[in-house]
Amino acid sequence: MANCCDMIEGDLFVCEKCGLELTVKKACTCDTGSPDKCTVPLQCCGQEMTKK
């Protein structure tokens, strides 16, 4: 699952269905141990995007 708190600058994520590619330009600053961390996975075409 690709959540923003797990992404680092330079990571590339792709949609296996349509081929959309997203590159992380700036990492998220939320803390993975915080109750306020981001919890919504990165999705496109109704499915999770995968790290390439």
ChimeraX attribute file (.defattr): number of C-alpha atoms within 10 A of each C-alpha:
attribute: neighborCount
match mode: 1-to-1
recipient: residues
	/A:1	13
	/A:2	16
	/A:3	17
	/A:4	19
	/A:5	17
	/A:6	14
	/A:7	18
	/A:8	14
	/A:9	11
	/A:10	12
	/A:11	15
	/A:12	16
	/A:13	21
	/A:14	19
	/A:15	20
	/A:16	14
	/A:17	11
	/A:18	9
	/A:19	11
	/A:20	12
	/A:21	14
	/A:22	15
	/A:23	15
	/A:24	14
	/A:25	12
	/A:26	11
	/A:27	14
	/A:28	16
	/A:29	10
	/A:30	14
	/A:31	12
	/A:32	14
	/A:33	8
	/A:34	8
	/A:35	9
	/A:36	9
	/A:37	15
	/A:38	16
	/A:39	13
	/A:40	10
	/A:41	14
	/A:42	17
	/A:43	16
	/A:44	15
	/A:45	11
	/A:46	9
	/A:47	12
	/A:48	17
	/A:49	24
	/A:50	15
	/A:51	15
	/A:52	11
